[in-house]
Amino acid sequence: MAFLQLKSLIKSFGPVRVVQEFNLDVARGEFVSLLGPSGCGKTTVLRMVAGFESPTSGQIIIDGADVTGLRPSQRNVGLVFQSYALFPNLTVAGNIAFGLKVARKPSDEIATRVKDMLKLIGLPDLGERYPFELSGGQQQRVALARALAVRPRVLLLDEPLSALDAKIRVSLRDQIRDIQRELGITTIFVTHDQEEALSISDRVVVMNKGRADQIGTPHEIYNKPKTEFVANFVGTLNAFTAVVTHAAKGTIKVNDTAITVPHLREMQLTNGAQVKLGLRPEALHVGKQPAPATNLPATVEDVHFLGSVIRLRVRLGDEVMSIDTFNRSTEKPPVIGGKTTISLNPTDLILIQ
């Protein structure tokens, strides 16, 4: 049985329904990210779990108990905000101890818990500092420690890294994941950053217009998107249209080139039908490859040097596609306007529905 269950959640603000029939089961100790653009409903779902918003209908169950009608203070969940929300008049230790004092824990237990939390977040000697004396990354770690100090059943993270610069974000997200694993706490993480979601999650929920378009592991979400929205929102995608020339064999035609795609045989397509296909930039290769690869003539339209990766934009007939290739110091990148051959493996083609 799932530790956290969200059953048919609906949330409306007046005539506007921002969350629609949202269902999610989260296992004990699982790290799940809600990923989507602004306005998709992900923060509203988080706030309903926290108790700051009441669902129009549906249920929220934690460890077998229905908490839908309970106040936030009765749910025992920890919440970390995007804006840190530390008390400026309290020290780091005072901020971490705040929830414990509200819960009327004994002073010796509070002191021990605060010490443990400071050690856990890597700030053992900064307990007497005030928030303004800390960096953004340090403040967010204190906010995390404050949420964890009360030993919540569920940890909720509302875009906690979005106010930080890129390098600190990467470091802190890894620390958050390490702490979550060490404590084994069930966690819901809200973000609009696909790299964050894919890199630290056990599962990802891609949200679109208040619905869960797809729920799956990062590998499934990226490599096997089930909807056009997921395919385009998660990662970079080359999308193009092909014509089915032999449905029984799974053969399509792209710019007068026939390609047999084995997994299209199961899609019950008809000859002459148009299908939308997608291909990740790293699935394309520069240069001829042996069968079963398909080789296509192309012209280089642009070259972007991104450090470890070189991104090419190439034209294949009427289609323009992006290709990611590793930077190798001994090889010069293709030149703009140059003719080349692009190869792809048909099994890497994604059918966009």
C-alpha positions in Angstrom: 0.0 0.0 0.0 1.3 3.5 -0.9 2.4 5.7 2.0 1.0 8.9 0.4 -2.1 8.7 -1.8 -3.7 11.5 -3.7 -7.1 10.3 -5.0 -9.0 12.2 -7.7 -7.9 15.6 -6.5 -9.8 18.5 -8.0 -9.1 22.2 -7.1 -11.1 25.1 -8.5 -10.8 28.8 -7.9 -14.2 30.1 -8.8 -15.0 28.9 -12.4 -11.3 28.0 -13.1 -10.3 24.4 -12.4 -6.5 24.4 -11.8 -6.2 20.7 -10.8 -8.2 18.1 -12.6 -8.6 14.5 -11.4 -5.1 14.2 -10.1 -4.1 10.7 -8.8 -0.7 9.7 -7.4 0.6 6.9 -5.1 3.9 7.5 -3.5 5.8 4.7 -1.7 7.4 5.2 1.7 10.8 6.8 1.2 10.2 7.6 -2.5 11.4 10.9 -4.1 8.8 12.1 -6.6 9.0 15.3 -8.6 6.1 17.3 -10.0 7.4 18.8 -13.2 5.7 21.3 -15.4 5.5 24.9 -16.7 4.1 27.8 -14.6 0.4 27.5 -14.1 0.2 23.8 -14.6 -1.1 23.1 -11.0 2.0 21.5 -9.5 2.3 24.0 -6.6 -1.4 23.8 -5.9 -1.1 20.0 -5.5 1.8 20.6 -3.1 -0.2 23.1 -1.1 -3.2 20.7 -0.9 -0.9 18.0 0.6 0.5 20.6 3.1 -3.0 21.7 4.0 -2.7 25.3 2.9 -5.4 24.7 0.2 -8.5 22.5 0.5 -9.3 20.3 -2.4 -12.7 21.0 -4.1 -13.0 17.2 -4.1 -10.8 14.2 -3.6 -8.8 12.6 -0.8 -5.3 13.0 0.7 -4.2 9.9 2.6 -0.9 9.7 4.6 0.1 6.3 6.1 -3.4 5.0 5.8 -5.1 8.0 7.5 -7.3 10.5 5.6 -5.9 14.0 6.3 -8.0 15.9 3.8 -9.8 17.8 6.4 -6.9 18.4 8.8 -5.1 21.6 9.4 -1.4 21.9 8.3 -0.3 21.6 12.0 -2.1 18.3 12.3 -0.5 16.6 9.3 3.1 16.4 10.4 4.5 17.4 7.0 7.6 19.5 6.4 7.6 22.3 3.8 10.6 24.1 2.3 9.7 27.3 0.3 11.4 28.9 -2.7 12.1 32.1 -0.7 13.7 30.4 2.4 11.2 32.1 4.7 13.6 32.1 7.6 12.9 34.3 10.7 15.4 37.2 10.4 15.3 37.9 14.2 16.3 34.3 15.1 19.7 32.6 14.8 20.2 29.6 12.6 19.8 27.4 15.7 16.7 29.4 16.6 15.1 28.9 13.2 15.8 25.1 13.3 14.4 24.9 16.8 11.2 26.9 16.0 8.9 23.9 15.1 10.2 21.9 18.0 9.4 24.7 20.5 5.9 25.1 19.0 5.5 21.3 19.6 6.7 21.9 23.2 9.5 19.4 23.0 11.9 19.3 26.1 14.8 21.7 25.9 17.5 19.0 26.0 15.8 17.2 23.1 15.6 20.4 21.1 19.3 21.1 21.7 20.3 17.6 20.5 18.0 17.8 17.5 19.3 21.2 16.4 22.9 19.9 16.8 22.1 16.9 14.7 20.4 19.0 12.0 23.3 21.4 11.7 25.7 18.5 11.2 23.3 16.9 8.7 23.3 20.1 6.5 27.0 20.6 6.8 26.8 23.8 9.0 27.8 22.5 12.4 29.6 25.8 13.5 27.1 28.3 12.2 24.3 27.9 14.7 24.7 31.3 16.3 24.7 33.3 13.0 21.7 35.1 11.7 20.2 34.5 8.2 21.6 37.7 6.8 25.1 36.5 7.6 24.6 33.4 5.3 24.7 32.8 1.6 21.6 31.9 -0.3 22.6 28.2 -0.4 23.3 28.2 3.3 19.9 29.8 4.0 18.2 27.1 2.0 20.0 24.4 3.9 18.8 25.9 7.1 15.2 26.0 5.8 15.6 22.3 4.9 16.9 21.6 8.4 14.0 23.4 10.0 11.5 21.3 8.0 13.3 18.1 8.9 13.8 18.9 12.6 10.2 18.0 13.5 10.7 14.6 11.8 7.8 15.0 9.3 6.1 12.0 7.7 6.3 13.8 4.3 8.8 16.4 3.1 7.5 18.9 0.6 9.9 21.1 -1.5 8.4 24.0 -3.4 11.0 25.0 -6.1 13.6 25.4 -3.3 16.5 25.9 -5.7 15.1 28.5 -8.2 16.5 31.5 -6.4 20.1 30.2 -6.4 22.8 30.5 -9.1 23.4 27.5 -11.4 26.5 26.1 -9.6 25.0 26.2 -6.2 21.8 24.7 -7.4 23.6 21.6 -8.7 25.5 21.2 -5.4 22.5 21.7 -3.2 20.1 19.5 -5.1 22.7 16.6 -4.7 22.9 17.4 -1.0 19.1 17.4 -0.7 18.9 14.0 -2.4 21.7 12.6 -0.2 19.9 13.8 3.0 16.6 12.4 1.7 18.1 9.0 1.1 19.9 9.0 4.5 16.7 9.8 6.3 14.4 7.7 4.1 11.8 10.3 4.1 8.9 10.4 1.6 9.4 13.5 -0.5 7.5 15.6 -3.1 9.6 18.1 -5.0 8.1 20.8 -7.2 10.1 22.2 -10.1 9.9 23.6 -13.6 13.5 22.6 -14.3 13.6 19.3 -16.2 17.2 18.6 -15.4 16.5 18.9 -11.7 13.6 16.5 -11.9 15.4 13.9 -14.0 18.6 13.9 -12.1 17.3 13.4 -8.5 13.9 11.7 -8.7 12.8 8.1 -8.3 9.8 9.1 -10.4 8.6 12.2 -12.3 5.1 13.5 -12.7 4.8 15.7 -15.8 1.9 18.1 -15.3 0.0 19.9 -18.0 -3.1 22.1 -17.5 -3.9 20.6 -14.1 -3.4 17.0 -15.1 -0.7 14.4 -14.9 0.2 13.8 -18.5 2.7 11.0 -17.6 4.1 9.4 -14.5 7.2 7.3 -14.7 10.9 7.0 -14.0 13.2 9.6 -15.4 14.3 7.0 -18.0 10.7 6.4 -19.1 9.8 10.0 -19.2 12.7 11.0 -21.3 13.0 8.0 -23.6 9.3 6.9 -23.9 7.1 10.0 -23.6 3.4 9.2 -24.0 2.1 12.5 -25.1 3.2 15.3 -27.4 3.4 17.7 -24.5 5.8 15.4 -22.5 7.9 14.8 -25.6 8.4 18.5 -26.2 8.6 19.7 -22.6 11.2 17.2 -21.4 14.5 17.6 -23.1 15.2 18.8 -26.7 13.2 17.0 -29.4 13.4 16.9 -33.2 9.8 16.6 -34.3 8.8 15.8 -37.8 6.0 14.3 -39.9 6.3 11.0 -41.9 4.0 9.1 -44.2 3.2 5.4 -43.6 4.0 3.5 -46.7 3.7 -0.1 -45.5 1.8 -0.4 -42.2 2.3 -4.1 -41.8 6.1 -3.7 -42.0 6.2 -0.4 -40.1 7.7 1.4 -43.1 7.5 5.1 -43.3 8.9 7.7 -45.7 10.8 10.8 -44.6 12.0 13.1 -47.4 11.8 10.3 -49.9 13.8 8.0 -47.7 12.1 4.8 -46.6 12.7 3.8 -43.0 11.4 0.6 -41.3 10.5 1.3 -37.7 9.8 -2.1 -36.0 7.7 -0.7 -33.1 5.3 1.0 -35.5 3.9 -2.4 -36.5 1.9 -2.6 -33.3 0.3 0.8 -33.7 -2.5 -0.3 -36.1 -1.6 2.4 -38.6 -3.0 2.6 -42.2 -1.1 3.1 -45.4 -0.9 6.8 -46.4 -1.5 8.0 -42.8 0.7 10.8 -41.5 2.5 10.2 -38.2 4.4 12.6 -35.9 7.7 11.3 -34.9 10.4 12.6 -32.5 14.1 12.0 -32.2 16.4 13.2 -29.4 19.5 15.1 -30.6 21.9 12.5 -29.1 20.2 9.8 -31.1 21.5 11.3 -34.4 25.0 10.7 -35.5 27.4 12.5 -37.9 28.7 10.1 -40.5 27.6 6.9 -42.1 26.7 3.9 -39.9 26.2 0.3 -40.8 22.7 -1.4 -40.9 20.2 -1.2 -39.3 21.1 2.5 -39.2 19.5 4.8 -41.8 21.8 7.2 -43.5 20.5 10.6 -44.8 22.3 13.4 -46.6 22.3 16.7 -44.7 23.7 20.3 -44.8 25.1 21.9 -41.7 23.2 25.2 -40.9 24.7 26.1 -37.6 27.3 25.0 -35.0 27.0 25.7 -31.3 30.0 25.0 -29.0 28.7 24.0 -25.6 31.9 22.8 -24.0 31.7 19.0 -23.7 29.0 18.9 -26.3 28.7 20.4 -29.8 25.2 21.0 -31.0 24.7 21.1 -34.8 21.6 22.3 -36.6 21.4 20.4 -39.9 18.9 20.4 -42.8 17.5 17.2 -44.2 15.3 18.1 -47.1 12.4 20.1 -45.6 13.4 19.2 -42.0 15.8 21.0 -39.7 17.2 18.9 -36.8 19.5 19.3 -33.9 22.3 16.9 -33.2 24.4 16.6 -30.0 27.9 15.2 -30.5 30.7 15.0 -28.0 33.5 17.5 -28.3 36.8 15.8 -29.1 39.9 18.0 -29.0 41.5 16.1 -31.8 38.6 16.6 -34.2 37.4 19.8 -35.8 33.6 20.4 -35.7 31.7 20.5 -39.0 31.7 23.8 -40.8 28.5 25.8 -41.6 27.3 25.1 -45.1 29.2 21.8 -45.3 27.7 18.7 -46.7 27.5 15.6 -44.4 25.7 12.4 -43.8 23.5 11.9 -40.7 22.6 8.4 -39.4 19.9 7.3 -37.1 18.7 4.0 -35.6 15.0 3.4 -36.3 14.5 2.0 -32.8 15.3 5.5 -31.4 12.3 7.1 -33.2 9.5 8.2 -30.8 5.9 8.1 -31.9 4.2 11.2 -30.7 0.5 10.7 -30.0 
